[in-house]
Amino acid sequence: MPDQPSSKSHRAAPAHTDPGQVPLLGALSALADPVRLQLVRDLAGSEDWTRTCGSFDVPVGKAALSHHFSVLRGAGLVEQRDLGAKRVNRLRREEFEARFPGLLALLLRPDEV
């Protein structure tokens, strides 16, 4: 197949949900978990595409971290892409803000723990 590596280590690109298709309760549910909220806060303080999945200091293993990122993608909050062997992330701040104005700002306030 052209443009497809034959290595078994190749992974499928992650699926992303359009934030415009996410119901409010879906977004709130994704953000209710403390680990996911921490991931979003950490991404909010980072440049787009600079954080790999393994660069977050959260108290979960790789499988659980993968699940948390999947939930955040499903809620339209996070976009991921592969950069070599690493997966990098960005917070879909503008897209999420357009769908739920003010919600991220409330969640990112330092007094909200």
Contacts in CASP RR format, 6 or more apart in sequence:
PFRMAT RR
TARGET T0000
AUTHOR 0000-0000-0000
METHOD contacts of the structure
MODEL  1
MPDQPSSKSHRAAPAHTDPGQVPLLGALSALADPVRLQLVRDLAGSEDWT
RTCGSFDVPVGKAALSHHFSVLRGAGLVEQRDLGAKRVNRLRREEFEARF
PGLLALLLRPDEV
4 10 0 8 1.000
9 85 0 8 1.000
11 82 0 8 1.000
13 81 0 8 1.000
13 82 0 8 1.000
14 69 0 8 1.000
14 70 0 8 1.000
14 73 0 8 1.000
14 80 0 8 1.000
14 81 0 8 1.000
14 87 0 8 1.000
15 73 0 8 1.000
15 74 0 8 1.000
16 73 0 8 1.000
16 74 0 8 1.000
16 76 0 8 1.000
16 79 0 8 1.000
16 80 0 8 1.000
17 73 0 8 1.000
17 74 0 8 1.000
17 75 0 8 1.000
17 76 0 8 1.000
18 76 0 8 1.000
18 95 0 8 1.000
19 75 0 8 1.000
19 76 0 8 1.000
19 77 0 8 1.000
19 92 0 8 1.000
19 95 0 8 1.000
19 96 0 8 1.000
19 98 0 8 1.000
19 99 0 8 1.000
19 100 0 8 1.000
20 95 0 8 1.000
20 98 0 8 1.000
20 99 0 8 1.000
22 74 0 8 1.000
22 75 0 8 1.000
22 76 0 8 1.000
22 99 0 8 1.000
24 100 0 8 1.000
26 75 0 8 1.000
27 75 0 8 1.000
27 76 0 8 1.000
27 77 0 8 1.000
27 96 0 8 1.000
27 99 0 8 1.000
27 100 0 8 1.000
27 103 0 8 1.000
29 75 0 8 1.000
30 36 0 8 1.000
30 71 0 8 1.000
30 72 0 8 1.000
30 74 0 8 1.000
30 75 0 8 1.000
30 77 0 8 1.000
31 37 0 8 1.000
31 40 0 8 1.000
31 75 0 8 1.000
31 77 0 8 1.000
31 107 0 8 1.000
33 68 0 8 1.000
33 71 0 8 1.000
35 58 0 8 1.000
35 59 0 8 1.000
35 60 0 8 1.000
35 64 0 8 1.000
35 65 0 8 1.000
35 68 0 8 1.000
36 68 0 8 1.000
36 71 0 8 1.000
36 72 0 8 1.000
37 107 0 8 1.000
38 56 0 8 1.000
38 58 0 8 1.000
39 56 0 8 1.000
39 58 0 8 1.000
39 68 0 8 1.000
39 69 0 8 1.000
39 72 0 8 1.000
39 78 0 8 1.000
40 72 0 8 1.000
40 77 0 8 1.000
40 78 0 8 1.000
40 91 0 8 1.000
40 104 0 8 1.000
40 107 0 8 1.000
40 108 0 8 1.000
41 107 0 8 1.000
41 108 0 8 1.000
42 51 0 8 1.000
42 56 0 8 1.000
43 51 0 8 1.000
43 78 0 8 1.000
43 89 0 8 1.000
43 90 0 8 1.000
43 91 0 8 1.000
44 91 0 8 1.000
44 93 0 8 1.000
44 104 0 8 1.000
44 108 0 8 1.000
48 90 0 8 1.000
48 91 0 8 1.000
49 81 0 8 1.000
49 83 0 8 1.000
49 88 0 8 1.000
49 89 0 8 1.000
49 90 0 8 1.000
50 88 0 8 1.000
51 88 0 8 1.000
51 89 0 8 1.000
52 86 0 8 1.000
52 87 0 8 1.000
52 88 0 8 1.000
52 89 0 8 1.000
53 65 0 8 1.000
53 66 0 8 1.000
53 69 0 8 1.000
53 80 0 8 1.000
53 86 0 8 1.000
53 87 0 8 1.000
53 89 0 8 1.000
54 65 0 8 1.000
56 65 0 8 1.000
58 65 0 8 1.000
58 68 0 8 1.000
60 68 0 8 1.000
69 78 0 8 1.000
69 80 0 8 1.000
69 89 0 8 1.000
72 78 0 8 1.000
73 79 0 8 1.000
73 80 0 8 1.000
76 92 0 8 1.000
76 95 0 8 1.000
76 96 0 8 1.000
77 91 0 8 1.000
77 92 0 8 1.000
77 96 0 8 1.000
78 89 0 8 1.000
78 90 0 8 1.000
78 91 0 8 1.000
78 92 0 8 1.000
79 89 0 8 1.000
79 90 0 8 1.000
79 92 0 8 1.000
80 87 0 8 1.000
80 88 0 8 1.000
80 89 0 8 1.000
80 90 0 8 1.000
81 87 0 8 1.000
81 88 0 8 1.000
82 88 0 8 1.000
93 104 0 8 1.000
96 103 0 8 1.000
96 104 0 8 1.000
97 103 0 8 1.000
97 104 0 8 1.000
97 105 0 8 1.000
106 112 0 8 1.000
END
